[in-house]
Amino acid sequence: MITRRSALGLLAATPLAASPLSKAFAADYPSRPVKFVVGYPPGGATDILARLIGQRLSERLGQQFVIENKPGAGNNIGTESVVNAEPDGYTVLLVNPANYINATLYANLKFNFVRDIAPIAAFQRVPNVMTVNKDVPAKNVAEFIDYVKANPGKVNMASSGNGTSVHLSGEMFMAMTGCKMQHVPYRGAAPAITDMLGGQVQVIFDNMPSIIQHIRSGSLRALGVTTAQRSPQLPDVPAIGETVKDYEASALFGIGAPKNMPKDLIAKLNSEINTLMKEPDMTKRLIELGGDPLFETPEAFGQEIEAETAKWKKVVEFAGLKVE
């Protein structure tokens, strides 16, 4: 007897993915909770987005999208767990910039992200924010550059982990300005921000969703955003590129699944996500978190993943970085 699970395995491995049987499964999907993997601890930008999207998908589809935080190895532990999961639609991944960066940064990955993760839908593209604690006297990017050069070995740069856009945005800044800072990687944004508030580290190029409330409250000071243009959420904060010519970085977030997930299931999730991206409350919340919602096909998101991987490859190689 062919069970539901074995039938889905056949669909993933054969042309039946587009068959009437597959469409029947898609109509019934999901019939049980979906594991939504985040490669970082609770509290960071990826976790915030996953919980926001997961809650609405749970409400729309009638089954829980259960957030499973799998931190470690710069997001690779969580990603690898999804790569090796059954491609049945019941394990998905919060795709984030570390996925594009790690393809070049890590020398011995056991997977190829572009090849092994099926793109489903993009959520948004947001700037990182160059932020300092209140003990740093610099009030703008130029003053910060002068401060670092006048205090060699005394400025610690926090990140949410090796290989994240938070890390690489800072490495790009150092490479383009000649500033020398000590990189201090954390297991996610939340513990990094805790030490920022406590003064153990002086600067972070964090994703806007996890840092913006601390900036708005005045507990941390924003010096610049990493996108080419200023952010509507922080209109008084200049783009770093206004001081450091040609500096630009941004964070693209979305959702993916193990390769060979049936196309009808991908199409259903893509349609549901694009629909909820148009909801006024969702649009408002995403804008509050730093970026407009995106509406893309799986194919378009796949092309963006390839472009982001190529972009960050240049940054990693320019900075001379490699993690064994």
Salt bridges, closest charged atoms under 4 A:
ASP28 OD2 - ARG4 NH1 3.39
ASP47 OD2 - ARG51 NE 2.91
GLU59 OE1 - ARG56 NH1 2.55
GLU68 OE1 - LYS35 NZ 3.93
GLU68 OE2 - LYS70 NZ 3.32
ASP88 OD2 - ARG5 NH1 3.66
ASP88 OD2 - ARG32 NH2 3.34
ASP116 OD1 - ARG115 NE 2.75
ASP116 OD1 - LYS259 NZ 3.68
GLU171 OE2 - HIS167 NE2 3.07
GLU242 OE2 - ARG230 NE 2.88
GLU272 OE1 - ARG60 NE 2.57
GLU279 OE2 - ARG56 NH2 2.52
GLU279 OE2 - ARG60 NH1 3.72
GLU288 OE1 - ARG285 NH1 3.48
GLU304 OE2 - ARG125 NH2 2.97
GLU308 OE2 - ARG125 NH1 2.92
GLU308 OE1 - LYS311 NZ 3.38
GLU317 OE2 - LYS313 NZ 2.76
